[in-house]
Amino acid sequence: MTTIDRERLVPPDLSADEVEMARTAQRVIMESLDHSRAASITVVSDEGEGPTVSVPPQALRVIGKVLGLMAQRQPVVLLHEKQELSTVEAANFLNVSRPFVIKEIAEGRLPHRMVGSHRRILFEDLLTYAKAMRARQQAALDRMAENARELGLEY
């Protein structure tokens, strides 16, 4: 398997206490974002209170989402949007087969570059493609629902 430059944030073996700690921290962060415009948090250690750290609200939302995934024991990977992925990694991200990704590249729907004989897909381009793919899927579902209504097949 090809390795990409990414940092795993969550070890697979969280204790029950760590899971509960992540769940509580997520709830507190998300509730504070809902009720306040403040953009600072206070770090508290076992020895006492630490410094106040200013953090942008968007970063706190990301931290909250990471904590939520940790509480569900889900692995988390940070990936820069300028990172390049192999066709296997792109297929895994899209939840499709590698041949499908190669077909989309060949038909010009998914931008890529060649590194020797290997295709590399910019993560940013993959996100754009995934968004367009979801929009096409939603449009197809909407058409199917409209056809069902016209035929009197509504539930």
C-alpha positions in Angstrom: 0.0 0.0 0.0 1.3 3.5 -0.8 1.9 5.7 2.1 1.1 9.4 2.1 2.4 12.2 4.3 -0.3 12.3 7.0 -0.5 12.2 10.7 -2.7 9.8 12.5 -4.3 11.5 15.5 -6.2 8.7 17.2 -4.6 5.5 18.4 -7.0 2.6 17.9 -6.9 1.5 21.6 -8.7 4.3 23.6 -9.7 3.4 27.1 -13.3 3.9 28.3 -12.1 6.9 30.3 -10.5 8.5 27.3 -13.6 7.9 25.2 -15.7 9.6 27.9 -13.2 12.4 28.2 -13.4 13.1 24.4 -17.2 12.9 24.5 -17.4 15.5 27.3 -14.8 17.8 25.8 -16.6 17.7 22.4 -19.9 18.6 24.1 -18.4 21.4 26.1 -16.6 22.9 23.0 -19.7 22.7 20.8 -22.0 24.1 23.4 -19.7 27.0 24.1 -19.5 27.7 20.3 -23.3 27.7 20.1 -23.8 30.1 23.1 -20.8 32.5 22.8 -18.8 34.4 20.3 -15.7 34.0 22.5 -12.7 32.5 20.8 -10.5 31.5 23.7 -10.1 28.3 25.8 -8.3 27.7 29.0 -6.0 24.8 29.3 -6.0 23.2 32.8 -3.3 20.7 33.9 -3.1 18.5 36.9 -0.9 21.1 38.6 -3.4 23.9 38.1 -4.6 26.3 35.5 -2.5 27.0 32.5 -2.4 29.9 30.1 -5.5 31.2 28.2 -5.1 30.3 24.5 -7.0 32.2 21.7 -8.3 29.8 19.1 -10.4 30.8 16.0 -14.0 29.4 16.3 -13.5 27.4 13.0 -10.5 25.6 14.6 -12.6 24.9 17.7 -15.3 23.3 15.4 -12.6 21.1 13.9 -11.3 20.1 17.3 -14.9 19.4 18.4 -15.4 17.1 15.3 -12.2 15.3 16.0 -13.2 14.7 19.6 -16.6 13.4 18.5 -14.9 10.9 16.2 -12.5 9.9 19.0 -15.5 9.3 21.3 -16.9 7.0 18.6 -13.5 5.3 18.4 -13.1 6.3 14.8 -9.6 6.9 13.4 -8.8 10.5 12.3 -6.3 11.5 9.6 -5.3 15.1 8.9 -4.5 15.6 5.2 -3.5 18.9 3.6 -5.6 19.8 0.5 -2.4 20.1 -1.6 -1.4 16.5 -0.8 -1.3 14.1 -3.7 -3.0 10.7 -3.6 -2.5 7.5 -5.6 -5.4 6.0 -7.5 -5.8 3.4 -4.7 -6.0 6.1 -2.1 -8.4 8.2 -4.2 -10.6 5.2 -4.7 -10.7 4.5 -1.0 -11.6 8.1 -0.3 -14.5 8.1 -2.8 -15.5 4.6 -1.8 -15.3 3.4 -5.4 -13.0 0.9 -7.2 -9.6 1.8 -8.5 -10.6 1.0 -12.1 -13.5 3.5 -11.8 -11.0 6.2 -10.7 -8.7 5.3 -13.7 -11.7 5.5 -16.0 -12.7 8.9 -14.7 -9.1 10.1 -15.1 -9.0 8.7 -18.7 -12.3 10.5 -19.6 -10.9 13.8 -18.2 -13.4 14.1 -15.3 -10.7 13.8 -12.6 -7.5 15.9 -13.0 -4.2 14.2 -12.3 -0.5 14.3 -13.1 1.9 11.6 -13.9 4.9 10.8 -11.7 6.8 8.3 -13.9 4.2 5.7 -14.7 2.0 6.5 -11.7 -1.0 8.8 -11.6 -1.3 11.3 -8.7 -4.5 13.1 -7.8 -4.4 16.4 -5.9 -6.6 16.0 -2.8 -8.1 19.4 -3.5 -9.2 18.2 -7.0 -10.5 15.0 -5.4 -12.7 17.0 -3.1 -14.0 19.1 -6.0 -14.7 15.9 -7.9 -16.5 14.3 -4.9 -18.7 17.3 -4.5 -19.7 17.3 -8.1 -20.3 13.5 -8.0 -22.6 13.9 -5.0 -24.5 16.7 -6.8 -25.0 14.4 -9.8 -26.2 11.6 -7.5 -28.6 14.0 -5.8 -29.9 15.2 -9.2 -30.5 11.6 -10.3 -32.4 10.8 -7.1 -34.5 13.9 -7.5 -35.4 12.9 -11.1 -36.3 9.4 -9.9 -38.5 10.8 -7.1 -40.2 13.1 -9.6 -40.8 10.2 -12.0 -42.3 8.2 -9.2 -44.6 11.1 -8.3 -45.7 11.4 -11.9 -46.5 7.7 -12.0 -48.4 7.8 -8.7 -45.8 5.6 -6.9 -45.4 7.9 -3.9 -45.4 6.3 -0.4 
